[in-house]
Amino acid sequence: MTKKQKTIGLRKIEIDGETAEPKIVGVEEEYNSAAVAEAEKTVKAQAEKEKQTSIGKQIVMSNFLGISDKDKNIDRRQKFFKRLVSLIFLAFVIGVLAYTFYRDFFHAEEGKEAVSWDGLIGRFGNTWYYFFLAVISLCLSYLFKGVKLAVICKSQTGKWHFKTCFETGIIGHYYNYVTPLAVGGQPFEIYHLSKHGVHGGVAASMPIIAFFLSQFAFVSLGVVSLVFFNGNILNIEQEFVINFPPIFNVLAIIGLVGCIAMPALVLIFSMLPRIGAKLVKWCTALGGKMKIIKDPKKTEYKTLKTIVHNSVCIKRFAKNPLALISTLLLGIGETFAQCSIAYFTLKLFGYNNENAGWFMEWMQIIQLSIILYASVSFIPTPGNSGAADLSFYLLFAVGVKFAGLAFSAMVLWRILSFYSYIIIGFIFTTANRRKDHLSEFLGISDLEK
């Protein structure tokens, strides 16, 4: 009689009677261990007999594991799709840069005043300090994110861990900007926190809390900006209103819905876990039927596991109202700092609204920048490249009064608001990795540093 063993198969959602929190409960299924052992022997014997390479062994093992031609076809489609997207992305970015360069230097709009090199140097001689204000805005975005993580850390552990939190913010920005949709930074943030003195459970929850509250802050600002823009409550110059295509309203709404989708799902799951579980199951099943998801059941489980974890983290953090409000305000500050880079870049290249004071002028550009960020937020390219360049070029083309400067302003803004995060992050992560390797070689622990 063969021996039976048990493994976790199907899963369901239950509510913990003591904590009233949702959790995933495994339903046990049986498999025949003797049959598995016999199959493994067969695979090894066949591999040695035929002197197969590692690739050949993988083929045999994949046949034993039941990887069907259907799954292989999905893998091929995914690889082809990734290559195709990469080529389209590269062509799109190059095309946008070529178009904006040509339009600004060779096909300037009527009314645009040409500027000579002498005039350009003279103009920058009066506005040079705006460049440093743009750099300060970049530094403030790092500061707000670092303090935001420190506040969360303090509420969870009782300690600030300022240095570790600031370093985590730098690492998070770097990996977010080199991955599509800005979702690649969280695993590296968790790793850095856990490696430098923050408990594993807290380390896993901190980036999640920071991300979710930042999304809520950004969506709130986006909704307010759309309402203000369409009602022209801040008295934006008519030139901006006329030259901004109405499609930006639609794109911004789509972007804001996408930004709030995951946080909203977590909230639904927190309050109505069974409905949330059904939504996840329906979405993964639909992805399976559309051949987008290879293993709907496995994807469903992973998604539910993530949502349950996120839900528990947010509910626990919400028990500290002061930390919750502080984190939201710091998220708003981070967004304002990033949008201020566009404002100070415009000022550097000569933008001036004579009908508004400096504060109102700043608020107007912040509002437009938030709408533009929202309208390209769902573009699945690193840093929303291509779409962000083109959309912000329209902002600079309207704000800069001289021909040939809008493209230059857009490039400088892109360097400060995107590439600088990658350059700074790359330098820091490389130096930090070497430092960690040296510490391991010398036998120095994190507590001894």
N, C-alpha and C positions, 0 to 999 in steps of 0.2 A: 504494500500500500504506500503510495507516494505521500510525502510530507507536504502539508499545505502551510504557506506563510501568508501574512497579510501586509498590504501596502495601502497608502492613501490614494484613493481614486477620486470619486465624485466629492464635491464639497457643497455645503449649504451655509446659510447665514442664520445665526441665532443671537439672541440678546442676553447678555450677562445679567443674571438676576440681581447681583450685588451692585455692580457699577452702572448698569443700564446702558452699557456700551456694546456696539455690534462686534461680532467676531466670526471668524470662519471656522467651521467645525468639519473635520474630515469624516467621510463615510468609508469604512474599511472594505477593501475588496481582496479576494484571494488570488494567488497565482501558484503555479506548481514549481517549486524550487528545484526538484530533481530534473524536470524537463529543461530548465534554464541551464543547469550545470552540464547536462549532456550536450546541449546545443553549443555551449562555450567550448567544450572539448573538440567537437566536430569542426568548429571554426578554426581553432588553433592547429589541429591536425592538417586541415586542408591548406592553411596558409604556409606551413612548413614544407608540406609535400610539394607544393607548386613554387616554393621559394619566392613568394610574392613580395613586392615592395610594400611600403607603408600604405601607399595608395590602394594597392590590391587588397590589403587587409581591411581597409575602410570599406571597400566595395562589398566584400564578403560580409562584414559585420552589418553594413547597412541593409543587406538582403535579409540577414537574420532578424534584425530589429524591425523589419517590415516597412522600410522607407520606400514608398511606392513611387511609380513613375509620375504620378500626379504631384507629389511633394517635390520631386526633382524639377518638374516643369515650373512649379511656383518659384523655386530657388533661381532657376534660369531667368524667369521673367523679372524677378526682383533685381538680379545683377544687371540685366539689360536696362531696366528702368533707371537704376542708379547711374549707370554710364551715360544714358541719354540725358538725364536731368543735369548731370555735371557739364555736358557739352552745351546744352541749352543755356544753363546758368552762365557759363563763360562767354558764350556768344552774346547773351543779353547784356551783360555788364560792359563788354567792349563796345557793343552797339550804342548803349546809353551814353558812355563817355564820348564816343565819336560824335554822336548827334548833338549833345550839349556843347561840345567844343566848337563844332561847325556853326551851330546857331548863334553862339555868343560872339565868336570872332569874325565870322564871314557873313552872317545873315542877321545882324542885330536889328531889333525892332525900331520902328520910326520913333523919333523923340529921344533915343538914346544918344548921349553925348560921348564922342570919342575922347579918350584921354591919352596924352603923351606920356613918355617915360618920366619927363621932368614933372609933369602934373601928378603922375602917380606917386613919385617919391615925395613930392610936397604934400599930397593928401595923407599918405601914411605917416608923414612927420607930425601931423596933427592928431592922428587917431591910433598911434602905435600902442598906447597903453591898453586898448581894448583886447589886443592879443593876449596880454598877461591876465586880463580879467577872464578871458575864455579858458586859459590854462588853470586859473584858480577854480573855475566852475568844474573842470575835470577833476581837480583834486577834491572838491567838495562832494562830488558823486562818490568817490572812494570813502571819504569821511563819513557820509551819511550811512553807507552800507555797513561800514565797520562798526559804527556806534549802534546801528540797528541790531546787528548780530550780538553785540556786547550786552544790550538791554535784554534780549531773549535769553542769553547765557546767564545773566544775573538772576532773572526770574526763575530759571530752571535749576541752577546749581548754587546760587548764593554768591558766586564769584563773577567778576567782570571778564577776565581773560582778554583784556584790550588788545594786546599784541597779537595773540592767536586769531582774534576776530578780524582785525584789520588785514592780516595776511590771508585769511580765508576769503575776505571780500575781493582781494586782488586776484586770487586763484579762480574764484567764481566768475568774475567778469571775463577773465581770459578764456576759460573753457566755454562760457556762454556765447562769446563772440566768434569762436571758431567752429561752432556747431549750429545746424539749422534750428530755427525757432527758439534759440536761447535756452535750451534745456539740457545742455551737456555739463553744466558746472556743478550741479548738486552732488553727484557721487564723489567728485574731487574735494568739494567742501567738507563732506562728511568724513572722508579719509583724513584730511588735514586736521580737522578738529579732534578726531579720535586719537590721532598720532601725537598731538601736542597738548594733552592734559585734560581734554573734555571727555566725560564718560560716554561710552558707545551709544547708549539709548538717547541721551541728550544730543549727542553729535548728529544722530540720524534725524532728530526732529527739528533742530534749529534751522537748517536751510529750507526745510519744507514750510515752516511757519513764516520765515522771512519772505519766501517766494509768494505764498498765498496772500499775505497782507499787502505786499507790494502790488500784486495784481489787483486787489480791491482798491488800493489807492489810485492806481493808474486808470482803472475803469471809471472810478468816481470822477477823476479829473477830466477824463475823456467825455463823459456825459455832460458835465458842466460846460466844457469847452464847446461842444456841438450846440448846446442850447444858447450860449452866449454869442457864438458866431452867427447862427441863423437869425437871432434877434438883434445882432450887432449892438449888444449891450455895452461893449467896451469902445464903441465908436471907431472901429478899424477903418483905415483909409479905404475909400471906395475902389481904388485901384486894386487892392488885395481882393476885395469881394468880387469884383468883375472878372479878374484873371484866374481865380481859383475855380476849376471845373466842378459842377455839381456832383460829379461821380465820387468826389472825395467824401461827401456826406455818406454815401452808400458804403464805400469801402471802409470808412471809419467805424460805422455801425457793425459791419461784418467782423472787423478786427476786434472790437470791444466784446462782441458776443463770444468770439474765440478765446479771448483772454479770460473771460469769466466762466467759461464752460467747466473746466476742471474744479475750480473752487466751488462753483454752484453744485456740481455733482457730489462733492464732499459734504456740503451742507445738507443736501437732500438725504444723503446716506446717514448723516448724523441724526437727523430727525425722523426719517422714514427709511430705515435700512433695507426693508424688503422691496420697496419700490425702487430704491437705488440699485439693488442687486438685479432686479428685472431689467432695468435700463441697460446695465452693463452686459447682461446676457443677450439682450436683443441686438445691441450694437456689434458684439463680437460674432454672433451668429450671422448677422448681415454681412460683416466683413468676410466671413468664411464662404458664404454663398457667392460673393462678388470676387472670390479668389484673391482677395487682398491679404487675408490672414490665413496662414498655413495650418495652424492648430488652434481653432476657436476655443476649445475647452481649456487648454493651457493658458492662452491669452486671457480668457475670462478669469481664471484663478489668479494670475499675476496682477491683473487690473484690480480685482476685488481686494487682494492683499494690500496693494498700494493705497487704495482708497480707505480701507479700514485703518491702516496705520496713520494716514494723514488726518482722518477724522478724529482719532484718539488724541493726536498731537494738538490739533486746533482746539478741541474741547477743553483739554487740560490747561492750555495757555490762556484761554478766554476767562479762566477763573481769576486772573490777575488783570483787572481793568486798566490800571495805570500803565502796566507794561504793554497791554494791547493798544491803547491809545497812542502811547509814545512810539511804538513801532509803526503804526499807520502814519503818524506825522513825519517820521523819518523817511518813510517810503515816498511821501509827497515831496519832501525836501530833495530826495535823490532824483526824482523826476524833474523837478524845477531846475536842479543843477545841470542835468543833461540837456535840457531844452535851452538853458541860458547860453550854452556854447554857440548855438545858432544865432541868438540875439547879438552877442558880442562880436561874432564873425561878421554879421551884417553891419554893425557899427564901425568895425575896422575898415570895411570897404565903402563907407560913406553914407549908410542909411541914416535918415533923419526925418522924423515926423514933427513938423513945426507946430502942428495943432494939438500935440499931447506932451505932457511932461515926461521925464525919464521913466518914472514908475509906471505910468499908464502905457507908455511905449513898450516897456519891457513886458508887461502883462499881455499886451496884444500879440507880440511875437511868441511868447510862451504858449498862449492859447492856440495859435496856428501850428506851432511845432507839435503840440500834443495831438492835434487832429491828424497831422501828417504821420506821426509815429503810429497812431492807431490804424491808419489806412494801409500801412505796409506791414503791420505786425504779423499777419498770417502768411506772408510770403516765405516759403520754405527754403531760404538761402541764408548762409551765415551773415549775420548783421543785416538781413533783408537787403543784401547788396543788389544793385540794379534799380529796384523799385524805390529804395530810400534815396539814392543819388538823383533819380529823375524827379521825384516829388519835391525834394528840398531844393533842387535847381529852380523849380518854378517859384519857390519862395524867394530865393536870392535874385532871380531874374526880375521880379517885381520890385524888390527892395533896393537893389543896386541901380543907381541912375546912370552909370557909365558903361558903354559897350566894352566887352572883353573882360569884365570883372566878375560877372555872375558865375562863370565857370570856375574861375580862380577861387572865389569865395566858397563855392560848393566843395572843391577839392580840399581846401584848408579845413572846412567844417568836418569833412569825412575823415581826415587824418586825426583830428582832435577827438571826434566823437566815436570813432570805430577802431582805426588802426593803432592809435595810442594805447588802447586797452590791450590789444594783442601784443604790442611791442613790450610794454611794461610787464604784462603778465608772463611773457616768454622769458624775459630777463630774470624776473623774480623766481619763477618756478625752476629754471635751470640752476640758479644760484642756490635755491633752497634744497634742491635735490642733491647737489654736490655737498652741501653742508650736512645733510642727513647721512649721506654715505660716509663722510669723514667721521661723523660722530659714531656711527656703527662700527667703523674700522678701529676707532680708538676706544670703543666700549663705553661711550658716554651716553647715558639715558637722557630722555627729555627732562626729567626732574632735576638732573644735575647741571643742565645748561644754564 
